[in-house]
Amino acid sequence: MAVAVSSLLFAGCEKDNHAPVPPKAESVALDLSAFSTTATKAQTDDIDEFFTFATDQVLANWIKIYEQIINIPVHGYELVINSTPVQEGKGWVWTVSYKDRLDQLYTVKLYGEDKGKKTEWELRVSKDGLLGYEDFCWISGWSSKDGRKGQWSVKVNPLDTDVLVTIDWTADDSKLLSSKITYALSHLCCGIYPFFNSSYIEYVAGASDDAYDSTITACYSHMENAFWTVKIEWNSENCSGRVSCESKFGSSEWHCWNGNQEDVE
């Protein structure tokens, strides 16, 4: 049950007058599609309690953030990094324009500038027409010159310019090693309540047991105090997995499912 993180190559900046290489889209996007893939592979509608809890309940808020709140800048980043950069001042700019399904025109610009040991990035978005906006800095961050780590800050929208989430990621030469997404708001946003502030979800390419190869830890907090933590480990090849949550199950023991979604507790 993999998080569907494809092989990544987080390249560092080249020297002289060459443009830096932006971090891959996976560094800012949250891809949880593999959980649906696992359910499909199981070929059954009778998904057990533990699998349902580990997916629908634990991940629902994070999916909502990406699909309903910051889908525009994340989609824009995915598009713009495939454009050809142009040197501008001390840095470089990537530009793309596109229309959404409502025929609204967006222009996305990614700015990258070499700052010595790291490259600094800004994603700016403009929208034409009704309720339009111009050159809104929606995502900002940095990546190390060797491409092995970085951080993003993503704002809510042009009307609410507070930071919604921060993303800390690490990688080796071939793949994403970890991605920790932390919720930063302290006010109500699209049905996600303030107690969510300082909560986080973290993906790690590895597990505490050799039977599994990936881990997600989700921590929910209130006033910066954790009150509910769940850990999910799974095998991306055979779809087996396990979940631990003391607040839910009354103990820290693991509750498991196999590749056919059968409880093997």
C-alpha positions as CSV (number, residue, x, y, z in Angstrom):
1,M,0.0,0.0,0.0
2,A,2.4,2.7,-1.2
3,V,1.8,6.4,-1.0
4,A,2.5,6.4,-4.8
5,V,5.5,8.5,-4.5
6,S,7.3,8.1,-7.8
7,S,11.1,7.9,-8.1
8,L,12.4,11.4,-7.5
9,L,15.6,13.2,-8.6
10,F,15.9,16.3,-6.5
11,A,18.8,17.9,-8.3
12,G,20.8,20.8,-6.9
13,C,21.6,24.0,-8.6
14,E,24.1,24.1,-11.5
15,K,26.9,26.7,-11.6
16,D,27.4,29.8,-13.6
17,N,24.5,31.0,-15.8
18,H,22.5,27.8,-15.6
19,A,19.0,27.8,-14.0
20,P,18.6,25.9,-10.7
21,V,16.5,22.8,-10.9
22,P,13.1,23.1,-9.0
23,P,12.2,20.4,-6.5
24,K,9.9,17.8,-8.1
25,A,6.1,18.2,-7.7
26,E,6.1,15.4,-5.0
27,S,7.9,17.8,-2.6
28,V,4.8,20.0,-2.4
29,A,2.0,17.7,-3.4
30,L,0.3,15.1,-1.2
31,D,-0.4,11.9,-3.0
32,L,-2.5,9.4,-1.1
33,S,-4.0,7.6,-4.1
34,A,-2.3,4.4,-3.3
35,F,-4.7,3.8,-0.4
36,S,-7.5,3.6,-3.0
37,T,-5.3,1.4,-5.1
38,T,-4.9,-1.0,-2.2
39,A,-8.6,-1.3,-1.8
40,T,-8.9,-2.0,-5.5
41,K,-6.3,-4.7,-5.4
42,A,-8.1,-6.3,-2.5
43,Q,-11.1,-6.8,-4.8
44,T,-13.6,-6.6,-2.0
45,D,-16.0,-4.0,-0.7
46,D,-15.8,-5.5,2.8
47,I,-12.9,-3.4,4.0
48,D,-12.2,-4.1,7.7
49,E,-12.4,-1.6,10.6
50,F,-8.7,-1.1,10.9
51,F,-8.1,-0.4,7.2
52,T,-11.1,2.0,7.1
53,F,-9.9,3.8,10.2
54,A,-6.3,4.1,8.9
55,T,-7.5,5.6,5.6
56,D,-10.8,7.4,5.7
57,Q,-10.7,8.8,9.2
58,V,-7.0,9.5,9.6
59,L,-6.3,11.0,6.2
60,A,-9.6,12.8,5.4
61,N,-8.7,16.2,6.7
62,W,-5.3,16.2,4.8
63,I,-7.0,15.2,1.6
64,K,-9.5,18.0,2.1
65,I,-6.7,20.6,2.5
66,Y,-5.1,19.6,-0.8
67,E,-8.3,19.0,-2.9
68,Q,-10.4,21.9,-1.7
69,I,-8.1,24.6,-0.3
70,I,-4.7,24.6,-2.0
71,N,-5.4,22.8,-5.2
72,I,-4.7,25.9,-7.3
73,P,-1.1,26.6,-6.3
74,V,-0.2,22.9,-6.1
75,H,-1.6,22.3,-9.6
76,G,0.2,25.5,-10.8
77,Y,3.5,24.2,-9.4
78,E,3.1,20.9,-11.2
79,L,2.6,22.7,-14.5
80,V,5.1,25.5,-14.2
81,I,8.2,23.3,-13.4
82,N,7.8,21.8,-16.9
83,S,8.2,25.1,-18.6
84,T,11.5,26.6,-19.9
85,P,13.1,29.1,-17.4
86,V,14.3,32.6,-18.4
87,Q,17.0,34.5,-16.6
88,E,15.6,37.6,-14.8
89,G,17.8,39.9,-12.7
90,K,19.8,37.7,-10.2
91,G,17.5,34.7,-10.6
92,W,15.3,32.7,-13.0
93,V,11.6,32.6,-13.8
94,W,9.4,29.8,-15.1
95,T,6.0,30.8,-16.5
96,V,2.9,29.0,-17.6
97,S,-0.7,30.0,-18.3
98,Y,-3.8,27.8,-18.3
99,K,-7.6,27.8,-18.1
100,D,-9.6,25.8,-15.6
101,R,-12.8,24.0,-16.4
102,L,-14.7,27.2,-15.9
103,D,-12.6,28.9,-18.5
104,Q,-10.9,31.2,-16.0
105,L,-7.3,32.2,-17.0
106,Y,-4.4,31.7,-14.5
107,T,-0.8,32.7,-14.9
108,V,1.7,31.0,-12.7
109,K,5.3,32.2,-12.2
110,L,8.0,30.3,-10.3
111,Y,11.0,32.4,-9.2
112,G,14.3,30.8,-8.2
113,E,17.4,32.5,-7.0
114,D,20.8,31.1,-5.9
115,K,21.5,32.2,-2.3
116,G,24.8,30.4,-1.8
117,K,24.2,27.2,0.2
118,K,20.5,27.1,-0.9
119,T,18.1,28.2,-3.6
120,E,15.1,30.3,-2.6
121,W,11.8,29.9,-4.4
122,E,8.5,31.8,-4.8
123,L,5.4,30.7,-6.7
124,R,3.2,33.6,-7.7
125,V,-0.2,33.2,-9.2
126,S,-2.5,35.7,-11.1
127,K,-6.1,35.2,-12.1
128,D,-8.0,37.2,-14.7
129,G,-11.6,38.3,-14.5
130,L,-14.2,38.2,-11.6
131,L,-12.6,37.9,-8.2
132,G,-9.2,38.1,-9.9
133,Y,-5.9,38.8,-8.3
134,E,-2.4,39.6,-9.4
135,D,1.1,38.2,-8.6
136,F,0.0,36.6,-5.3
137,C,2.9,34.8,-3.6
138,W,1.1,31.5,-2.8
139,I,4.1,29.2,-2.1
140,S,7.5,30.1,-0.9
141,G,10.5,28.1,0.3
142,W,14.0,26.8,-0.3
143,S,16.0,23.8,-1.3
144,S,19.5,22.8,-0.5
145,K,22.1,23.0,-3.3
146,D,22.6,19.2,-3.2
147,G,18.8,18.7,-3.5
148,R,18.6,16.6,-0.4
149,K,16.2,18.7,1.7
150,G,14.0,21.7,1.6
151,Q,10.9,23.5,3.0
152,W,7.7,25.0,1.6
153,S,5.2,27.4,3.2
154,V,1.8,27.5,1.5
155,K,-0.8,30.2,2.2
156,V,-4.5,29.8,2.3
157,N,-5.6,32.1,-0.6
158,P,-5.3,35.8,-1.7
159,L,-8.0,36.8,0.8
160,D,-6.5,34.9,3.8
161,T,-2.8,35.3,3.5
162,D,-1.9,33.3,6.6
163,V,0.3,30.3,6.1
164,L,-1.9,27.1,6.0
165,V,0.8,24.4,6.0
166,T,4.6,24.1,6.1
167,I,6.2,21.2,4.3
168,D,9.7,19.8,5.3
169,W,11.0,17.2,2.9
170,T,14.2,15.2,2.5
171,A,15.4,13.0,-0.4
172,D,18.4,11.0,-1.7
173,D,19.5,10.9,-5.3
174,S,16.6,8.8,-6.4
175,K,13.6,9.2,-4.2
176,L,11.7,11.1,-1.5
177,L,12.8,9.9,1.9
178,S,10.4,11.9,4.1
179,S,7.7,14.6,3.9
180,K,6.3,16.3,7.0
181,I,3.3,18.5,6.5
182,T,2.4,20.7,9.5
183,Y,-0.9,22.7,9.8
184,A,-0.1,26.3,10.8
185,L,-3.5,28.1,11.1
186,S,-5.1,29.1,14.4
187,H,-8.5,30.1,13.0
188,L,-11.3,28.3,11.2
189,C,-10.7,27.5,7.6
190,C,-13.1,25.6,5.3
191,G,-14.5,23.4,8.1
192,I,-11.1,22.5,9.6
193,Y,-11.2,23.8,13.2
194,P,-8.5,25.7,15.1
195,F,-7.6,22.7,17.3
196,F,-5.9,21.3,14.2
197,N,-3.2,23.9,14.6
198,S,0.4,22.4,14.9
199,S,-1.0,19.0,13.9
200,Y,1.1,17.1,11.3
201,I,1.2,14.2,8.9
202,E,4.6,12.6,8.1
203,Y,5.5,10.2,5.4
204,V,8.7,8.1,5.7
205,A,10.1,5.7,3.1
206,G,10.7,2.9,5.6
207,A,9.2,1.2,8.6
208,S,10.1,-0.3,12.0
209,D,9.4,-3.8,10.7
210,D,11.0,-5.3,7.6
211,A,7.6,-6.6,6.6
212,Y,6.7,-3.1,5.6
213,D,8.3,-0.4,3.5
214,S,6.5,2.9,4.3
215,T,5.1,4.8,7.3
216,I,2.7,7.5,7.9
217,T,2.4,9.2,11.3
218,A,-0.5,11.6,11.9
219,C,-0.6,13.7,15.0
220,Y,-3.6,15.8,15.9
221,S,-3.1,18.7,18.4
222,H,-5.0,21.2,20.4
223,M,-3.2,24.4,21.6
224,E,0.0,22.8,20.4
225,N,-0.5,19.7,22.7
226,A,-0.9,16.4,21.0
227,F,-4.0,14.5,22.0
228,W,-4.4,11.9,19.3
229,T,-1.6,10.1,17.3
230,V,-1.9,7.3,14.8
231,K,0.9,5.4,13.0
232,I,0.3,3.4,9.8
233,E,2.9,1.0,8.3
234,W,2.3,-0.9,5.1
235,N,3.9,-2.9,2.3
236,S,3.6,-1.4,-1.1
237,E,3.9,-4.7,-2.9
238,N,1.5,-7.0,-1.1
239,C,-0.8,-4.4,0.3
240,S,-0.5,-5.6,3.9
241,G,-0.4,-3.1,6.7
242,R,-1.0,-2.3,10.3
243,V,-2.2,0.7,12.4
244,S,-1.5,1.7,16.0
245,C,-3.5,4.4,17.9
246,E,-3.9,4.2,21.7
247,S,-6.7,6.8,21.7
248,K,-8.7,4.8,19.3
249,F,-8.0,1.2,20.4
250,G,-7.2,1.6,24.1
251,S,-3.6,0.4,23.8
252,S,-0.5,1.0,21.7
253,E,-0.7,-2.5,20.1
254,W,-0.6,-2.9,16.3
255,H,-3.8,-3.9,14.5
256,C,-3.0,-5.5,11.1
257,W,-4.6,-6.4,7.8
258,N,-3.2,-8.6,5.0
259,G,-3.3,-8.1,1.3
260,N,-6.9,-9.2,1.1
261,Q,-7.9,-6.6,3.7
262,E,-8.5,-9.4,6.2
263,D,-7.9,-8.7,9.9
264,V,-4.9,-10.6,11.0
265,E,-4.7,-9.0,14.5
